[in-house]
Amino acid sequence: MTTGPRPDLPEPDALTRPYWEAAARGRLLIRRCGVCGRAHHYPREFCPHCWSEEVTWEDAAGRATLYTWSAVHHNDLPPFTARTPYLAAVVDLAEGPRMMTELVDCPPDAVRAGMPLTVTFREGIPVFRPAVPPL
């Protein structure tokens, strides 16, 4: 039986393939500019800060701080329907960029802005969980 592309994963292209291949191996990559030195995420061919094309991949530390979140109770798109409720989140990576993700292993009543998080991977997708397990 042949299966089609997964609706919860973007289709990698030449630029993003290293990101998704690393994630499948449990590594989070970001891009860093060789001119201004700033990191950015999502992957782009140029620096969004100074427009230089001198950007390279680097391993992220996997640490982040929760910026904001929302509990999603209804989503009609597979495979998300089976995952509801879940916590959609925006995190500030230790390297500086902000990233959209999902918060896992955390009850909704334990979520706090500014809480320290660490990356984990679910089926090749980077998601974040509390760095210190909630009580």
Backbone as JSON Lines, residues from 0, in Angstrom:
{"i":0,"aa":"M","n":[0.84,-1.18,0.0],"ca":[0.0,0.0,0.0],"c":[0.89,1.25,0.0]}
{"i":1,"aa":"T","n":[0.64,2.15,-0.88],"ca":[1.4,3.38,-0.98],"c":[0.67,4.48,-0.21]}
{"i":2,"aa":"T","n":[1.43,5.2,0.58],"ca":[0.83,6.32,1.32],"c":[1.34,7.62,0.73]}
{"i":3,"aa":"G","n":[0.52,8.63,0.81],"ca":[0.88,9.94,0.3],"c":[1.66,10.73,1.34]}
{"i":4,"aa":"P","n":[1.93,11.99,1.04],"ca":[2.65,12.83,2.0],"c":[1.82,13.03,3.26]}
{"i":5,"aa":"R","n":[2.52,13.21,4.37],"ca":[1.84,13.46,5.64],"c":[1.35,14.89,5.67]}
{"i":6,"aa":"P","n":[0.09,15.1,6.04],"ca":[-0.44,16.47,6.06],"c":[0.12,17.33,7.19]}
{"i":7,"aa":"D","n":[0.79,16.71,8.17],"ca":[1.35,17.49,9.28],"c":[2.82,17.81,9.08]}
{"i":8,"aa":"L","n":[3.38,17.48,7.92],"ca":[4.77,17.79,7.61],"c":[4.84,18.54,6.28]}
{"i":9,"aa":"P","n":[5.61,19.62,6.23],"ca":[5.8,20.26,4.94],"c":[6.63,19.35,4.03]}
{"i":10,"aa":"E","n":[6.49,19.52,2.74],"ca":[7.3,18.74,1.81],"c":[8.67,19.41,1.73]}
{"i":11,"aa":"P","n":[9.74,18.69,2.11],"ca":[11.08,19.31,2.06],"c":[11.47,19.68,0.64]}
{"i":12,"aa":"D","n":[12.19,20.8,0.54],"ca":[12.78,21.19,-0.73],"c":[14.29,21.22,-0.53]}
{"i":13,"aa":"A","n":[15.03,21.67,-1.52],"ca":[16.49,21.66,-1.42],"c":[16.99,22.46,-0.22]}
{"i":14,"aa":"L","n":[16.32,23.55,0.11],"ca":[16.75,24.37,1.24],"c":[16.42,23.73,2.59]}
{"i":15,"aa":"T","n":[15.21,23.2,2.73],"ca":[14.76,22.71,4.04],"c":[15.1,21.25,4.32]}
{"i":16,"aa":"R","n":[15.54,20.52,3.3],"ca":[15.85,19.09,3.49],"c":[16.82,18.84,4.65]}
{"i":17,"aa":"P","n":[17.93,19.6,4.8],"ca":[18.83,19.36,5.93],"c":[18.12,19.52,7.29]}
{"i":18,"aa":"Y","n":[17.2,20.48,7.38],"ca":[16.46,20.7,8.62],"c":[15.63,19.46,8.98]}
{"i":19,"aa":"W","n":[14.85,18.97,8.0],"ca":[13.97,17.83,8.28],"c":[14.74,16.53,8.46]}
{"i":20,"aa":"E","n":[15.86,16.37,7.75],"ca":[16.67,15.17,7.95],"c":[17.3,15.17,9.34]}
{"i":21,"aa":"A","n":[17.75,16.33,9.8],"ca":[18.31,16.43,11.15],"c":[17.24,16.17,12.19]}
{"i":22,"aa":"A","n":[16.05,16.74,12.01],"ca":[14.95,16.52,12.96],"c":[14.59,15.03,13.05]}
{"i":23,"aa":"A","n":[14.64,14.33,11.93],"ca":[14.35,12.9,11.94],"c":[15.37,12.13,12.76]}
{"i":24,"aa":"R","n":[16.57,12.71,12.94],"ca":[17.63,12.1,13.76],"c":[17.7,12.71,15.16]}
{"i":25,"aa":"G","n":[16.71,13.54,15.52],"ca":[16.68,14.11,16.86],"c":[17.58,15.32,17.07]}
{"i":26,"aa":"R","n":[17.83,16.08,16.0],"ca":[18.64,17.29,16.09],"c":[17.82,18.47,15.59]}
{"i":27,"aa":"L","n":[17.89,19.59,16.3],"ca":[17.23,20.82,15.89],"c":[18.26,21.75,15.27]}
{"i":28,"aa":"L","n":[18.03,22.15,14.03],"ca":[18.93,23.06,13.34],"c":[18.31,24.44,13.22]}
{"i":29,"aa":"I","n":[19.17,25.45,13.23],"ca":[18.78,26.82,12.92],"c":[19.76,27.35,11.89]}
{"i":30,"aa":"R","n":[19.49,28.5,11.34],"ca":[20.39,29.15,10.4],"c":[21.04,30.34,11.1]}
{"i":31,"aa":"R","n":[22.33,30.58,10.79],"ca":[23.04,31.73,11.35],"c":[23.73,32.48,10.23]}
{"i":32,"aa":"C","n":[23.68,33.8,10.33],"ca":[24.28,34.68,9.34],"c":[25.78,34.86,9.61]}
{"i":33,"aa":"G","n":[26.58,34.7,8.56],"ca":[28.01,34.9,8.7],"c":[28.42,36.36,8.67]}
{"i":34,"aa":"V","n":[27.5,37.27,8.34],"ca":[27.81,38.69,8.28],"c":[27.43,39.37,9.6]}
{"i":35,"aa":"C","n":[26.15,39.3,9.98],"ca":[25.71,39.99,11.21],"c":[25.74,39.08,12.44]}
{"i":36,"aa":"G","n":[25.89,37.77,12.23],"ca":[26.0,36.84,13.34],"c":[24.69,36.41,13.98]}
{"i":37,"aa":"R","n":[23.56,36.92,13.5],"ca":[22.28,36.59,14.12],"c":[21.71,35.28,13.59]}
{"i":38,"aa":"A","n":[21.05,34.56,14.49],"ca":[20.39,33.31,14.12],"c":[18.96,33.61,13.69]}
{"i":39,"aa":"H","n":[18.41,32.72,12.86],"ca":[17.01,32.86,12.48],"c":[16.37,31.49,12.27]}
{"i":40,"aa":"H","n":[15.07,31.51,12.38],"ca":[14.26,30.32,12.14],"c":[12.91,30.82,11.68]}
{"i":41,"aa":"Y","n":[12.39,30.4,10.72],"ca":[12.38,29.26,9.85],"c":[13.51,29.38,8.83]}
{"i":42,"aa":"P","n":[13.93,28.27,8.23],"ca":[15.04,28.31,7.28],"c":[14.75,29.18,6.06]}
{"i":43,"aa":"R","n":[15.71,30.06,5.77],"ca":[15.63,30.92,4.58],"c":[16.99,30.94,3.9]}
{"i":44,"aa":"E","n":[17.01,31.31,2.65],"ca":[18.26,31.36,1.88],"c":[19.06,32.62,2.18]}
{"i":45,"aa":"F","n":[18.46,33.55,2.92],"ca":[19.12,34.81,3.22],"c":[18.83,35.18,4.67]}
{"i":46,"aa":"C","n":[19.63,36.07,5.22],"ca":[19.42,36.56,6.58],"c":[18.27,37.56,6.58]}
{"i":47,"aa":"P","n":[17.24,37.36,7.41],"ca":[16.13,38.31,7.45],"c":[16.49,39.61,8.18]}
{"i":48,"aa":"H","n":[17.68,39.66,8.77],"ca":[18.09,40.85,9.51],"c":[18.93,41.8,8.66]}
{"i":49,"aa":"C","n":[19.89,41.23,7.88],"ca":[20.76,42.1,7.08],"c":[20.72,41.74,5.59]}
{"i":50,"aa":"W","n":[19.96,40.74,5.22],"ca":[19.75,40.3,3.84],"c":[20.95,39.6,3.21]}
{"i":51,"aa":"S","n":[21.96,39.29,4.01],"ca":[23.12,38.57,3.48],"c":[22.71,37.15,3.08]}
{"i":52,"aa":"E","n":[23.36,36.64,2.06],"ca":[23.16,35.25,1.65],"c":[24.19,34.32,2.29]}
{"i":53,"aa":"E","n":[25.04,34.85,3.17],"ca":[26.06,34.06,3.86],"c":[25.47,33.44,5.13]}
{"i":54,"aa":"V","n":[24.56,32.49,4.95],"ca":[23.93,31.82,6.09],"c":[24.29,30.34,6.07]}
{"i":55,"aa":"T","n":[24.46,29.78,7.26],"ca":[24.82,28.37,7.38],"c":[23.94,27.71,8.44]}
{"i":56,"aa":"W","n":[23.91,26.4,8.4],"ca":[23.19,25.62,9.41],"c":[24.05,25.46,10.65]}
{"i":57,"aa":"E","n":[23.41,25.41,11.81],"ca":[24.11,25.05,13.04],"c":[23.13,24.34,13.97]}
{"i":58,"aa":"D","n":[23.68,23.51,14.84],"ca":[22.85,22.82,15.83],"c":[22.37,23.82,16.87]}
{"i":59,"aa":"A","n":[21.09,23.78,17.16],"ca":[20.54,24.59,18.26],"c":[20.76,23.82,19.55]}
{"i":60,"aa":"A","n":[20.81,24.55,20.66],"ca":[21.02,23.92,21.96],"c":[19.82,23.08,22.4]}
{"i":61,"aa":"G","n":[18.65,23.4,21.85],"ca":[17.46,22.66,22.25],"c":[16.77,23.22,23.47]}
{"i":62,"aa":"R","n":[17.21,24.4,23.92],"ca":[16.58,25.07,25.06],"c":[15.74,26.23,24.55]}
{"i":63,"aa":"A","n":[14.64,26.49,25.25],"ca":[13.75,27.58,24.84],"c":[12.99,28.09,26.07]}
{"i":64,"aa":"T","n":[12.34,29.22,25.88],"ca":[11.47,29.81,26.89],"c":[10.1,29.98,26.25]}
{"i":65,"aa":"L","n":[9.05,29.62,26.98],"ca":[7.71,29.75,26.44],"c":[7.32,31.21,26.33]}
{"i":66,"aa":"Y","n":[6.96,31.65,25.13],"ca":[6.53,33.01,24.9],"c":[5.0,33.11,25.03]}
{"i":67,"aa":"T","n":[4.28,32.27,24.31],"ca":[2.82,32.26,24.39],"c":[2.31,30.9,23.95]}
{"i":68,"aa":"W","n":[1.04,30.61,24.21],"ca":[0.45,29.33,23.85],"c":[-1.06,29.47,23.74]}
{"i":69,"aa":"S","n":[-1.65,28.44,23.13],"ca":[-3.1,28.37,23.03],"c":[-3.5,26.91,23.07]}
{"i":70,"aa":"A","n":[-4.52,26.59,23.84],"ca":[-5.05,25.23,23.87],"c":[-5.98,25.06,22.68]}
{"i":71,"aa":"V","n":[-5.71,24.07,21.86],"ca":[-6.53,23.78,20.69],"c":[-7.45,22.61,21.05]}
{"i":72,"aa":"H","n":[-8.74,22.88,21.05],"ca":[-9.72,21.85,21.42],"c":[-10.44,21.25,20.23]}
{"i":73,"aa":"H","n":[-10.34,21.9,19.07],"ca":[-11.04,21.43,17.88],"c":[-10.18,21.68,16.65]}
{"i":74,"aa":"N","n":[-9.91,20.62,15.89],"ca":[-9.17,20.74,14.64],"c":[-9.65,19.61,13.74]}
{"i":75,"aa":"D","n":[-10.27,19.95,12.63],"ca":[-10.87,18.97,11.73],"c":[-9.86,18.31,10.78]}
{"i":76,"aa":"L","n":[-8.63,18.77,10.77],"ca":[-7.65,18.24,9.81],"c":[-6.89,17.05,10.39]}
{"i":77,"aa":"P","n":[-6.89,15.93,9.66],"ca":[-6.1,14.79,10.12],"c":[-4.63,15.14,9.98]}
{"i":78,"aa":"P","n":[-3.74,14.7,10.83],"ca":[-3.96,13.84,11.99],"c":[-4.25,14.61,13.27]}
{"i":79,"aa":"F","n":[-4.49,15.92,13.15],"ca":[-4.66,16.75,14.34],"c":[-5.93,16.44,15.13]}
{"i":80,"aa":"T","n":[-6.98,15.97,14.45],"ca":[-8.23,15.65,15.13],"c":[-8.0,14.69,16.28]}
{"i":81,"aa":"A","n":[-7.18,13.67,16.05],"ca":[-6.91,12.66,17.08],"c":[-6.03,13.21,18.21]}
{"i":82,"aa":"R","n":[-5.37,14.33,17.99],"ca":[-4.46,14.89,19.01],"c":[-5.13,15.89,19.93]}
{"i":83,"aa":"T","n":[-6.34,16.31,19.62],"ca":[-6.98,17.33,20.46],"c":[-7.36,16.74,21.81]}
{"i":84,"aa":"P","n":[-7.28,17.53,22.86],"ca":[-6.73,18.89,22.88],"c":[-5.2,18.84,22.89]}
{"i":85,"aa":"Y","n":[-4.59,19.88,22.31],"ca":[-3.14,20.01,22.36],"c":[-2.8,21.48,22.56]}
{"i":86,"aa":"L","n":[-1.54,21.73,22.9],"ca":[-1.08,23.09,23.19],"c":[-0.2,23.59,22.06]}
{"i":87,"aa":"A","n":[-0.72,24.49,21.23],"ca":[0.08,25.17,20.22],"c":[0.88,26.24,20.95]}
{"i":88,"aa":"A","n":[2.14,26.39,20.6],"ca":[3.0,27.31,21.35],"c":[3.95,28.08,20.44]}
{"i":89,"aa":"V","n":[4.39,29.21,20.96],"ca":[5.48,29.98,20.35],"c":[6.55,30.07,21.43]}
{"i":90,"aa":"V","n":[7.78,29.68,21.06],"ca":[8.88,29.66,22.02],"c":[10.02,30.54,21.53]}
{"i":91,"aa":"D","n":[10.78,31.07,22.47],"ca":[12.01,31.8,22.16],"c":[13.17,30.84,22.35]}
{"i":92,"aa":"L","n":[13.83,30.48,21.24],"ca":[14.99,29.59,21.33],"c":[16.13,30.29,22.04]}
{"i":93,"aa":"A","n":[16.99,29.53,22.7],"ca":[18.13,30.1,23.43],"c":[19.01,30.95,22.5]}
{"i":94,"aa":"E","n":[19.05,30.6,21.23],"ca":[19.87,31.33,20.26],"c":[19.23,32.63,19.79]}
{"i":95,"aa":"G","n":[17.96,32.86,20.17],"ca":[17.3,34.12,19.82],"c":[16.05,34.01,18.98]}
{"i":96,"aa":"P","n":[16.0,33.16,17.97],"ca":[14.8,33.14,17.13],"c":[13.56,32.64,17.88]}
{"i":97,"aa":"R","n":[12.43,33.07,17.39],"ca":[11.13,32.61,17.89],"c":[10.66,31.49,16.96]}
{"i":98,"aa":"M","n":[10.01,30.47,17.53],"ca":[9.6,29.31,16.75],"c":[8.2,28.86,17.14]}
{"i":99,"aa":"M","n":[7.37,28.55,16.16],"ca":[6.06,27.94,16.42],"c":[6.27,26.45,16.61]}
{"i":100,"aa":"T","n":[5.54,25.87,17.57],"ca":[5.75,24.46,17.91],"c":[4.54,23.95,18.67]}
{"i":101,"aa":"E","n":[4.72,22.83,19.31],"ca":[3.7,22.27,20.2],"c":[4.34,22.0,21.55]}
{"i":102,"aa":"L","n":[3.61,22.27,22.61],"ca":[4.06,21.99,23.97],"c":[3.49,20.64,24.37]}
{"i":103,"aa":"V","n":[4.35,19.72,24.8],"ca":[3.93,18.36,25.16],"c":[4.36,18.05,26.59]}
{"i":104,"aa":"D","n":[3.79,16.98,27.13],"ca":[4.15,16.5,28.47],"c":[3.94,17.56,29.55]}
{"i":105,"aa":"C","n":[2.88,18.35,29.39],"ca":[2.61,19.42,30.34],"c":[1.1,19.62,30.43]}
{"i":106,"aa":"P","n":[0.51,19.45,31.63],"ca":[-0.92,19.71,31.76],"c":[-1.2,21.2,31.53]}
{"i":107,"aa":"P","n":[-2.32,21.51,30.89],"ca":[-2.63,22.91,30.58],"c":[-2.6,23.84,31.8]}
{"i":108,"aa":"D","n":[-2.97,23.36,32.98],"ca":[-2.98,24.24,34.15],"c":[-1.58,24.5,34.71]}
{"i":109,"aa":"A","n":[-0.57,23.81,34.18],"ca":[0.81,24.03,34.64],"c":[1.59,24.95,33.72]}
{"i":110,"aa":"V","n":[1.0,25.35,32.61],"ca":[1.69,26.18,31.62],"c":[1.81,27.61,32.15]}
{"i":111,"aa":"R","n":[3.02,28.17,32.02],"ca":[3.29,29.53,32.45],"c":[4.19,30.22,31.43]}
{"i":112,"aa":"A","n":[3.88,31.44,31.08],"ca":[4.76,32.22,30.21],"c":[6.13,32.32,30.88]}
{"i":113,"aa":"G","n":[7.16,32.18,30.09],"ca":[8.52,32.27,30.61],"c":[9.08,30.95,31.12]}
{"i":114,"aa":"M","n":[8.28,29.88,31.11],"ca":[8.8,28.62,31.64],"c":[9.89,28.07,30.72]}
{"i":115,"aa":"P","n":[10.94,27.49,31.31],"ca":[12.02,26.92,30.51],"c":[11.57,25.6,29.88]}
{"i":116,"aa":"L","n":[11.97,25.42,28.63],"ca":[11.58,24.25,27.86],"c":[12.8,23.58,27.24]}
{"i":117,"aa":"T","n":[12.6,22.34,26.83],"ca":[13.65,21.62,26.12],"c":[13.01,20.91,24.93]}
{"i":118,"aa":"V","n":[13.77,20.78,23.86],"ca":[13.23,20.16,22.65],"c":[13.17,18.64,22.82]}
{"i":119,"aa":"T","n":[12.18,18.07,22.2],"ca":[12.06,16.63,22.02],"c":[11.48,16.44,20.63]}
{"i":120,"aa":"F","n":[11.41,15.24,20.17],"ca":[10.95,15.02,18.79],"c":[9.86,13.97,18.77]}
{"i":121,"aa":"R","n":[8.83,14.24,18.0],"ca":[7.73,13.3,17.8],"c":[7.63,13.04,16.31]}
{"i":122,"aa":"E","n":[7.98,11.84,15.92],"ca":[7.91,11.44,14.51],"c":[8.63,12.43,13.6]}
{"i":123,"aa":"G","n":[9.82,12.87,14.01],"ca":[10.61,13.77,13.19],"c":[10.2,15.22,13.22]}
{"i":124,"aa":"I","n":[9.34,15.58,14.16],"ca":[8.89,16.97,14.3],"c":[9.38,17.5,15.64]}
{"i":125,"aa":"P","n":[10.09,18.64,15.65],"ca":[10.51,19.19,16.94],"c":[9.32,19.77,17.71]}
{"i":126,"aa":"V","n":[9.18,19.33,18.95],"ca":[8.18,19.84,19.88],"c":[8.93,20.13,21.18]}
{"i":127,"aa":"F","n":[8.29,20.83,22.09],"ca":[8.97,21.21,23.33],"c":[8.19,20.73,24.53]}
{"i":128,"aa":"R","n":[8.94,20.44,25.62],"ca":[8.34,20.04,26.9],"c":[9.02,20.83,28.0]}
{"i":129,"aa":"P","n":[8.41,20.88,29.18],"ca":[9.04,21.61,30.28],"c":[10.43,21.05,30.6]}
{"i":130,"aa":"A","n":[11.38,21.94,30.85],"ca":[12.73,21.51,31.22],"c":[12.71,20.87,32.6]}
{"i":131,"aa":"V","n":[11.8,21.34,33.44],"ca":[11.59,20.76,34.77],"c":[10.18,20.2,34.76]}
{"i":132,"aa":"P","n":[10.01,18.9,34.98],"ca":[8.65,18.33,34.94],"c":[7.72,19.06,35.91]}
{"i":133,"aa":"P","n":[6.49,19.37,35.46],"ca":[5.52,20.04,36.34],"c":[5.12,19.13,37.48]}
{"i":134,"aa":"L","n":[4.79,19.75,38.61],"ca":[4.37,18.97,39.79],"c":[2.96,18.47,39.61]}
